[in-house]
Amino acid sequence: MKNREKRRILGRLIQSYLSSVISISLVLLLVGIIGILAVNAKSVSDYFKENIKLTVIFEDGTPAEKAQSISRNLGLRTFVKRAEFISQEQGTKEMKELLGEDFLEIFDVNPIPQSVDLYFKADYMLTDSLEIIKKELMADPVVKELVYQESLVNIINQNMQRLGIVLAFFVALLLFVSFVLINNTVRINIYSKRFTIHTMKLVGAKKSFIRKPFLIQGVYQGLISGIVAALLLSLLLYFVWKDLPQLFLIFDQNMILIVLGAVIVSGVLICLTSTFFVVNKLVSVSSDKIYY
């Protein structure tokens, strides 16, 4: 009979502990997901910016050697990530693939100019910077025009700034909500042991002595929950990688590892902090109020 009662009590304790760990892990998982999106927002923004093509079109009659020389020099500039020279022959071939083999028949001469496709570094993909660079390039007499999608640049810059603000807000909000939820979970778990705490007070135990086992338990609970959340987040990232491997070419792998570590540390810190305050409050509760 006694063994059956012990097993029942042990089962309830395990069930309570597991439910706490699962609840905390799910909250930390949400924090980790938003955290990964937040820390990689700049990487995504930089990827889009660095894949916007700016085309430098040369004047008709520009010698191929001179155009190629300018293209090589542009590729060495600090603001250029890469430069691709497009000869008249290559440009004509691309237009034939796009418009058909006979598109040149309506022209007396080949209208396709020599050009160079530039891809700028993300830090220079700003409206002001592009205007300065455009004036500098247009100062060369063999450069006829610099063509790029100015509206696209503006849209990306504006939307990425807004996205950064929105993600920062959600991270702060989610951290607050996670602290509240985890704090409630820890409080309920510890509150069920209020009579044990009261008994320790009656035999003269100090607050530090009463807190110690609960704080150790809080550390273990936070550590286990954080590890579970990190494993679930890693599993989620694995499935995303299987379906969208190109996404991980954009994401900063080091930042992902930092977020996984931060999830574990956050679990420990939040559980430890919540346990400290909850135990302190229960230790200070009088015997008259312990039943309410």
N, C-alpha and C positions, 0 to 999 in steps of 0.2 A: 504493500500500500504506500509505504513511504517512498520506495523507489519510483513508483508510478507518479507520485506527486512531484518528486524531484525532476523527473523527466519532463513533466508538464511545465514546470516553472522554467527549466532550462530551454525548452522549446519556445516558450513565450519570449524569453530573453533573446534568443537567437533571431526569432522572427522580428522583434522590435529593432534589434541592431541592424539586421539586413535591410529592413524597410527604411531605416535612417540612412544607411549607406547608399541605397539605390536612389532615394530622394535627392540627397546631396550630389550624387554623381550626375544625375540628369540635369540639375541646375548648373553644375560646373561644365557639363557638355555644351549647353547653350552659350555659356560665357566663352568657351573655347572657340566655338563656331564664329561668333561675332568678332572675337579677337583676331582670328585668322583673316577674316575679311577686312578688318580695320588695318592691320599691319601690312597687308598686301595691296591696299588701295593705291598707294603710290606706284607700286610695281606695275599694276594694271594700267594706271594712267600713263606711265612712262612707255609701256609697250605700245599703246595706241598712238601716242605722240611720235614715237620713233619709227612708226610704220606709215606715216603720212608722207606722200611723195611730193617733192617740190621739183619742178622741171625747169631747167635753164635752157632756153631755146637760142641757138646761135643765128646770126644774120646769114642770109643766103650768100653763098660764095665764100664763106669762111673756110680756109684750108683745113683739111682733116687733121693734119699734124698739129696745127695751132689749137683746134678744138679739143684734141686728145690731151694736149699739154695743159690746157686750162682745166680739163676734167681731173687730171692727176693732181694738180695744185689744189683744186677745191677739196679733193679727198683728204688732203693733209691739214685742212683748216680745223681749228679747235672745235668749231660748232658743228662739224659734219661727222656723222657716224659712219656713213659709207656713201660712195659716189659710183654711179654706173653710167658709162658713156654709151650713148645710142647713136650709132652711125646712120647715115642716110639709108644704106642697104638694109640694116636691121629694122629701122623704123618702117621702111616700105614693106618688108616681110610681115611685120606685125599688123600693119594696116590691111594687107591682102587677106590675112587670116580673119580680120574683123569685118571688112567690107566686101571681100571677094576679089578674085584675081584680076578682074577687068576694071577696077575703080580708077586706074591711071589713064584710061582711054579718053576721058573727057578733058584731060589736061595736056597742054603742049609740052610742059616740062614737069619733072618730078617735083611736087610741092612739099614733100616731106623734108623738114630741116634736120640738121644734126642737133643733138641735144644731150644733156646729162641729167640723169635723175639723182636728186640729192635726198638723203634721209638725215635729218638733223637730230642731234642729241636732245633729249627731253627738256633739259634746262633752257634750251634756246627756242623751244616751240611756244613762244609767247608773242602776242601781237606786236608789242613794241620792239622786241628783238628782231622779229622777222622784217619789220619795216626798215630798220637800220641796215640789216644784211642785204635786203633788196636794193636799197639805194647804192650800197657799195658795189654789188654785182652789176647793176645797170650802168655804172660808170665806165665799165669796159666797153669800148665801141663795137666789139664783135658779139656782145650779148644783146639779143633782140628783146627778150621778155623772160620774166620769171613767173611761172604759173603754179599756183597751188590753191587748195580749197580753203580760203580764208574763213568761211562760215563754219567749216568743220573744225578748224583749230579753235575758234571761239567757243563752239558748243562743247568740245572736249574739256577745255580749260574751265569753263563755267560749271559744267556738270560734275567734274571731278572735285572741284572745291566744295560744291554742295554735298556731294557724296561723303567727303571727308568729315564735314560738319555733322551730317546725319549719323554716320557710323560712330563718331565720337560721342554724340548724345546717347545713342543706343547702348554703347559700351558702359558709359557712366550709369545709365538707368538700369541696365541689366546687373551691373555689379551691386547696385543698391538693393534691387529686388532679390538677388541671390543671397545677399547678406541677411535680409529680412527672413527669407524662406528657410535658409540654413539655421539661422538663429532660433526660429520657431521650432524646427525639427530637433535641435539640440536641447532647447528648453523643455519640450515635451518629454524627451528621453530622460533628462536629469530630474525633472519634476516627479517622475514615477519613483524616484529614489529619495524623495524628500524625508521619509521617515528614517532612512539609514543615516542621512545627514544630521537629522535631529538627535538620533541616538548617539552619534559621535560627539555632538555638542554637550549632551548630558553627562558624558563620561570625562569631559574636560579637554577634548581635543582642540587644538588651535586651528584657526582658519587656514593657515598654510598647510597644516597636516591634512585637513579635510579636502582642500582644493587639489592637492598633489595627485591622488589617483584619478580624479575626474579629468584633470588637465592632461595626464598621460593618455587616458582613454580618448580624449578629444583629439590629441595629436595623431593617434593611431587611426581614429575614425576619419579624420581629414585626409591623412596620407592614403588610406585604402580607397576612399571616395575619389581622391584626386587621380590615383593610378588607374582606377576603373574608368573615370571620365577620359583620361588621356588615351587609354586603350580603345575606348569606343570612338573617340575622335580620330585616332590613327586608322581604325577600321573604316570609318566613313571616308577618310581621305583616300584610302586604298581603292574603294569602289569608285570614287570620283576619278582617280587616276586611271583606272581601267577603261572608263567611258570617255574621259577627256584628258588624255595624256599631255596634250599641248598646253593645257592650263598650268601644268607644273613647270613649263618653260618660262612662264611669266612670274609665278609665285617665287618668293625668296625662301629657299629651303631652310636657311639658318633661322629666319624669323618664325617659321613653322615650328622648329624645334624649341625656340624660346617660348612660344605660346604654350606648347605642351608642358614645358617645365613650369611655366607660370600657373597653369591650371592646377598642377599638383601642389605648388607652394600656396596658392590661393585657398585650396581646400584645407590645408593645415592651418593657415593663419586665421581663416574665418571660423573654423571649428574651435580653435584654441581660444580666440577672443570671445566667442559666444559662450563657451564653457566657463571661462573666467568670470564673466559678468553674471551669468545665471547662477553659478554656485555661490558667488558673493551675495547675491540677492537672497537665496534660500537660507544661507547661513545666518543672515540678519533677520529672518522672519521669526516672529515669536511663536511659542507653542500654541497659542490660542488661534493663530491664523493658518497653521500648518494643514488643517483639514479642509481649507477653502481654496 
